[in-house]
Amino acid sequence: MDLTNAVHRQYSSAVGPFSQLHHLINSTGPFDASQFSAKPYVPDEAVHSELFDLDSRLLVPPNWTVIANFSLGRRWIILPNINPLRPQQITVRIPNHSKWPPHLLKPLQASASFHTSDSRVANLGISRYLAQVLTIWSSSFNDFSSYFETLSFGTEIVIEEICADMKDVKIRVSPSPWNDSFLTVDELQEQWQLPSKLSPKVIELKDLKLLRILNENVALVRIEQHFDAQPVIFKSSPNAPIHIYHELRMLLTLPHNPHWVKPPLSLVSMPDLQSGHTKVVGIILHYYEGGSLAQKLRTRTMSGTLSWHDQIRWAKEVTSTLISLNKHAETYYSDLKPDNILLSTTKPGQADSIVLIDFEQNGAPNAWEAPEIIHIETLNILSRVAPDCDIREAYQGMLNDLVGTNEDDMPGRYQYRPRGHHVAWPHLPASEREAAEVFALGKVLYCIFEGVESISTSVMTSRPTEQELQFPRFLRSPPALQDLILACTSGAREHDRAAPFVVRVGNALFPRGKSGVDGEPLGSARDLVEVSQKLWMKVLTDAGDFWAAKVRYLSGMHTEEDLTILPYIQRPTLERVLQVLNNIEIG
């Protein structure tokens, strides 16, 4: 089924289908399978349309460049051709695919924009369309460069409609609603009470020159007057300053370790025109030129240069680093995946070593998150968006049973929490946090020893080369490591081959086993809707089963079946994982 369908958007929504709980339970609305075709769905990859020829409608050469796409085709980084540019974190927001004219979906490649977020996005029809629309808009200014410089940090340029005549597109500029959430250095220090020797220097945003956008919140920049004018990393989060502030304090207070990111080189500030105060909007970090473990695994596997010695060394380093974080730093790491593991060398010819980045402690994508964390997140979502007040209160009670009554923060306003702001991680006992780390570690070990950059083809994010090998299928790992990885990932949804599951093939979703690939039959739109309903119902019921089993376990009233619902109990410790790795012989 085409990725612009309402059923697919449930996978991209932060709350899934749970705001429409009655439709999900009763198989009505978007989950009424009878309204969809039962014929095998054959994706139509055609771009050209007799109703809309994009090439014939391009008016002038564009003076905007499309960099990346986030939020599954809704938010874009598109920059004007102005030199120099500051990293102002200005994004472009466009309407949901459901609001586009139907005859524009294919020529603008709406489905591909759902999952394409890297540099390939520049070649999509919607990218060329947006660059043209923005060129028409910016050309109406006498001095657009000066105007662009005045836009506040995190501003959104909102494309209000997608229409055939690009001259008719309405655009408005919307300041970030989170500007009031930024704090001054003094306001942060009032909460932290850190020794003055830990406070880094402050650099103004206007002094940063943008070199390259790396992802939604990270840019490579140069600051001529500082750091020998060498490239450094600017990290910010205009839509969630609380996470940057939490990471900032983490990095300032962590003990030194060569296997996690160095402390911030400086803070980045800019004046708040409304209050007159100077606010902290980001941090400057060391730039590791070696790239990520994900990139290294892909390139070395393709070139045949991935060595067993390096694989074992990386695996031990990642495991030992997690142990150090838990024991010596007395904290945890919640977002372990190959993209968050960088490789660093200190001397020419020296073997590259792993460096963990991203210490926001705000969880991970579901593919890397332990099932017990996902269950708690599901209960939290239901407690906020379930349509009936009594149902919301019931789910809130279940959530409180698992993580206690959390302190209420002012929405969007940073308040110091020693262990972070995630709904689950900070509130678990240390042993359960370690078990959740071990789960993600198991999947990282799979990537390392199978020589792949990820565990599977993601429904929501594609890569330039889609990998064929999918977790938990093994091709290269020896039996001892296979057993270790399976033990670490106890409870992973991928282990249950009978469970409803959805896969993406190109620009369409299919039920697992009906993808039309490798001899599988081709599923229909009706098949997909039925499987999606079963999948989300399983998410719902699994969360409830987990709550009930854990309540019984904590009270000493659990059954043998309850232990199978609490998979974290069965996982090895980090020390045990390291012991197994140390016993593996390097041939």
N, C-alpha and C positions, 0 to 999 in steps of 0.2 A: 504494500500500500504506500502511496506517495507520502513523503515526509511533511507535506503541508497540511495533512489531515488533522482534525481535532483530536483523534485518538493518539497520534504521535506527540502532540503538544503536551499531553499528560506527562511524558517522560522528561520534558524540558522544564516543567513547572516546578518551582520550589516546594509546592505543597501537593504535587501529584494530582490525583483525582479526588482527594479527600474533602475538598470543599463541596463536592457533588456526591456525598456519601450515599444518598438514597438511590441515585442512578447506578452507582457501582454495585450496591447490594442487590438491587432489583433488576439489573441488566436493562435499564432504560436509558433514554437520552443517547449520549455518544457510545454507550455500551449495549445498545439494542442491535445485536448482530443481524437481525432479520432485514434491516434497512440497507445492508451492504451486499455486494455481489458475491455469489458463491463460485464464480468462475476463477480459474487460476489467474493471478495478477501478473501481467507481463509489464514490467517497467518501460515507460516510454521516455527514452533519454533525449528525444529530439528537442532542440533548442529553438529552431526557427518556427515561426508562426505566420500564417497568411494574414492574421489579424493585427500583428504588430511586428514591424521590422526595426529592431533597435538601431542597426547601422544607419538606416536612412533618416533617423531622427536625431542623430548626434549633430549638434549645431556648430560648436566651436571646439578647438582642442582644449581638453580639461587642464585646469591649473590646480587640481587637487589630486593627491595620491592616496589610494586605498592601501592601508597597512594590514589591518586585521579585523576580525569579526568575532564578537563574543555574544554571550547570551543567546546562542542558537539562532543567529540571524537577526537579532533585534538591536544590538548595540555594536557600533563600528568605530574603529580608529581610522579617520580619513583626514589627512593633514594638507593644508594649503602649501603651495610651492613658494614658501617664504624662507629666506636664509638671513640670519640664523633663526632657529625656533627654540623656544624654551619648552620643557616638558610640563605643559600646563594641564595635562590629563583631560583634555577636551575630547568628548566623544560625540558621535552622531547616533541618534536613536530614530528608528523607523517603525512603522506600524507592524503589528502581527500579520503573518501571512494570510490569516483568515480575512483580513480587511483589504487585501489587494484585489484589484479587478481580476477575475478568473483567467481572462485571456492573456494576462501578463505573467502568470506564474511560470510557464515554461520558458518563454524567451528570456526572462530575467533570472532563470535557474534558481527559483526559490528553494527547491528541495536540496540542492547542493549547498546553498548558503546555510542550511540548518546545521550541517556537520563540518563544514570547511572553515577553519579559523586561522590557518597559517598563511604564508605568502601566496599560496595558490588562489586565495580568495580574490586577488586582484584581477584575475582573468574571467570572473563570473559576470554574467549579464547585469546583475543587480549592482555590482561594483562600478561598472562603466556608466550605468544609469545614474548612480548617486554622485559620481565624480562630475558628471555633466550638470546635474541639478545644482550642485554646490557652486560650480563655476558660474552658472547663470546668476545665482544669488549673490555671490561675492563681487561679480562684475558691476552690480548696481551701486556699490560703494565708491566714493571718490578716493578714499585711501583705506582699502581693506586691511592692509598690513598693520596700520596703526590701530584700527578698530580691534583686530584679532588680539593684539597685545594687551588690550584693556580688559579682555574677558577674564572673569574670575576663575580660580583654580577649580577644576572639576565641572566646568560648565557643560551643559548638553545642548547640542544643536539638534532641534527636533524637526524631523521631516513629518509633517502632519498627515500626508496622504501619498500614496503611490498612484499616479495617474498617467495616462498615455501621453498627454502633452506636457512635457517637462517644464515648459514656461508657466504652467498653471499650478505647479506644486507650491504649497504654502510652507514656509519655514519660520520657526520662532526660536529664540535663544532663551534657555532656561538655566539660571544659576543653580548650582548644586544645592539641594535641600539640606545637605549635611555641613554647610559652611559653619554653622553655629556650633558644630560638634568638635571643631578643632580647638586645641588648647594652647596656651602659652607655655614657655619653659617653666615659669614660676608655678603655674597651675599644676603641671605634671609633678614638679618637685615637691609641691605641698602634699601630694598623695603618696609619693614614693619615699621621701626622706632619705635620699641617697647621699653618700659622701661626695663632696664637690669634686674630688679627683676623678670620679667616674663620669662627670658631665662632659660630653664632647663639645667642640666648638660649633657655632651656628653659622650657616652660610645662607645667603638669600637666594630664593628661587631664580631671580633675574640673572644671577651669575652662572646658571647652568646652561650649557649648550647641548641640545638634543642631538645625539648621534644615531641612535637606532631604538625603535620600540621592540622590546623582547617579549612582553606579554601585557595583559591589561593593566597591571600595576607596577611593572618593572621596565625601566628604560636605561640604556647605556648613554652616559653623558660625559662631557668634559667640562672642567672648571679651570679656566686658564690660570687663575691666581693661586690654585691649590693643587696638591698632590702631583706636582711636576707636570701638570696638564695631561696626565695619563687618564685613559678611560676608567670610569668608576660606575657603579650601579646606583641609580636613584630608585628607591622603592617608596611607594605611597599607596593610599587606598581612599580616594575621595568619597566613596560610598560607604566606607566602614572604617573610620579613623581608629576605632577602638582596637582593631586587630593590629594596626601598625604600632600603636602606643604600647600594646602588650608585648609585641615582639621587641620593640626598642628596649623596654626594661629588661626583658629576658637576656638580650645580647649584652647589655651593660653589666649584668650581674652574674652571668655564667662564668665558671672557672675556665681558664685557658685550656683548649684542646685543639690539636691540629686537624681534627676530624669534624669540627663544626665551624660554621662561618665566623669570621673574626668580628670583634665588636664594631659598631658603627664608626666610620671615620668622622662623620659630622651629622648634625641635624640640618634640615632644610626648612626655612621659614619664609613667610610672605606676610605683608601687612594686610590686616582686615580693615577694609575701608569703612565699614559700619562702626566697629568698636574703636578703631584707632590702635588696636593692639597688634603685636606681631605674633602670629600663630605658627606652630610646628605642623608642617604638612607632609613631611616625609623624612627619610634617612638616606645617608650615603654609605654604601657598603663596598667592600673590596670586590673587584672583578676577577673571577676565575676564568681564564681563557681556555681551559681544557674542555669546556662543554659539559654536558650531562652524561650520566651513566647510560641513559636511554639512547642518546646519540652514539655513544661509543660502542654499545652492544650492537646496534644496527650496522654501523660502518665496518666494525671488525668482523662480524659474522659474514657480511657480504664479501669482504675482501679475503676471507679465510685466515685472518691474523688474530682471531680471538684465542688466547692461550689458556690452557687449564690452570697454569700457575697464576695468571691474573684473576681468573674467576674465583679460585679459592681465596686469594688474598683479599679481593673486594668483599667477598662474603664474610670473611672473618672481621674485616675492618668495620663493616656496617653493624654486625652483631656486637662487637666490642664497644662501639660508639654508643649504641643503645644502652648497654650495661653501664657505661660511664655516666650517661645522662641520668639514669635511674638511681645509681648508687652514690656517685660523687657530687652530681649537681642536684640531686634529690628532686628531679622533675621528670617529664615524659615527653615523647615525641609522637604527635598524632597524625602526621601527614607523610608517611613513608611511602615513596614510590620512586622509580628510576629517574623521573624528571626532576625530583628534588634532591638528587644525589649528584654533586658536581665532582669533577676530577681535577686534581691540582698536582703540580710538580714544583719543587723548590729549586732544583738544580737541573741543568741540561743532562739528558741521558738517564735521569733518575726515574724510577717507576712511579706512575701516577697513583695518588692516594685519594680516597673518598673524602668529601666534605658535605655534611648535611646543611641544607638551607631551609628557610621557611619555618620560623619558630613562632608563628601566630597562635599555635595550639587551638586551631579552630576546626579540627576534624579533617576528613579526606573525602574524595569522591567515593560513592558507594562501592565501586569495584575494588577499592583498596581498604574499605572500612569493615571491621569485624561485625558479624551479624548482631551481636548483642548491643553494639553502639547504634546500628541502624534501627533496631527495635525501639530503643529509647527515643531516637530522633522521630520515629513514626508516631509514638505516643505524644510527643511534644507538638507535632504538627496537628494531630487530631484534637488536642486540647485547645488549639487556637482557631482552627478553621472548620471543624465539624458544624453543620448548619443548625443543630439544635443545642440550646444552652445546657440542658440536662446531660446530653451526651458529652459536651465539652467538659463539664465538671467531672463526669465519671472518668474520662481519660486523664484529667489533671490529677485526680486522686491516685490513679494507677501510676502516673509519672512520679508523684511524690513518694509512693511506696518504694520506688527504685533509686531515686537520686535525692530524696529529701525535698524540703521546700527551699527553692533557690532564692537568693536575694534579688529583688527587683531593681534593675538599673533604669535610669531615665532613658527612654528610647533614643538610640544613637549617641548618647552621651557617655564618654569614657569614665568608668569608675574602676579603680584598681582592684583586681581580683588575683591573688597570688598564683592560682593555677589556671587562669584563663576564663573565658566566657562561654565555652561550649556547654551545651545542655547536659552532656553525659560525662566526658572525660574527667573534668575536675572533681566530680562527685563520687567516682568509683574508688574502692580500696586499691592500694598500690598493686596487689597481686592481680586484680582484674585489669588494671591499666596495662600491666606487663603482658597479660594474655592477649590483649587487643593489639599491642605492638608486635607480638610474635606472629599474629595472624598476617599483618601487612608484611612482616619480614619474610614469611613463607612465600608470599607472592613475589617479593623482590628476588628471593633465592631462585624461584622458578625462572624469572627473566634472566638472571645471571647465568645459570647453568644450561638453559635452553638457548641462550644467545638471542633473545628477543627483547624489543624495547618496551613491550607492554604485555599484559596477560591475555588480551583478547582484542578483537575489533570492537571498538566502543560504539554504542548506539548513537551517542551525541557528538563525538569528535573523531574525525578521520585523520589519517596520517598520509603523507605523500605516497608511501608504499604500504598497503594494507597487508598485515601479516596473516599467513595461512594457519600457523600453529596457534591453537587456542588452549588455554588452561582448562582442565588439568591433564591434557594429553602430553606425554613425554616422548622425546626422540633422542635426546643427547645425555640426559642426567643418568648417572649410574644408580642402581637399585637402592643403595643406602641413602642417597640424597632424595630420591623419589619418596621413600618412606618418611624422611624428615619433613619434606615439603608438605606432604599430605597430613602429617601430624600437626604441623604448625597451622594449617588452614582448615582445621576441623570446624565444621559448621558452614563452610563456604557454599553458597547456593549452587555453584557450578558442579559440586559433587553429586547433586540430586538430579540425575538424568531424566527422571519422570516429572520433575517440577515444570510448570509453565515457564517458558523463557522466550525472549524476543531477540532476534539478531538483525543487524543491518547489513544489507548487501547493496553497495553503491548508494543510491538515493532512495532506497525503499526498505521498509521493515517487513520481516516475515516471522512466523512461528519457528522456533527451533525444530529442525527436522523437515521443514517444508520451505527451504530457501531456494530450491532450484539449483544448488551448487553440489558438485561431486555426486551426481546421480540422485539427489534428493528430489522428491516431487515439489511442484510449485504451489505454494499456498495461495488462498484467495483472501480478499479483503475481509470476508466474513470470518475466515479462520483466524486472522490476526485479531479482530475485535474480540472474538471468543477467548483467545489465549490471553489477551491483554486484561480482560475482565478477571480471568482466573488468576493471573499473575498479581494484580493489585489486591484481590481478595486474599491471596496467600500472604502478601505483605501485612495486611490488616490482621488476619487470624494468627499469624506467626508472632506478631507483637503481643497480642493478647495471651497466647500460650506461653510466651517467654515470661511475661509478667507473673502469671499464675504459678509457673514452675519455680521462679526465683523466690517468690513470697513463701512458697512451701519449703524451699531449700533453706532460706534464712531462718525459718522457724523450726527446722529439724524434722519437718513432716513430709519430706520429698519421697518420691517413688523412683524406681529404676528408670522408668520412662522419662521422668523429669531430668535426669542426668543427660539424656540424649538431646534435650531441648536447651541445655546449658553447655554448649560446646567448649566454652573457655576453660572449663574445669579439666578437660582432657588434653589441653595443649601443653607442650614442653615449656620449660622456663628458658629465658635467654641464655643462662649459663649452660643448660643442657644442649641447646642448639650449638653453642660455641664448642662444647666438648665433642659433639659429633663431627663438626667441621675440622677440629684439630686432629681427629682420628682418621680423616680422609687422607690417603696417600697421594702425593703429587708425583705422577709418573714421569 
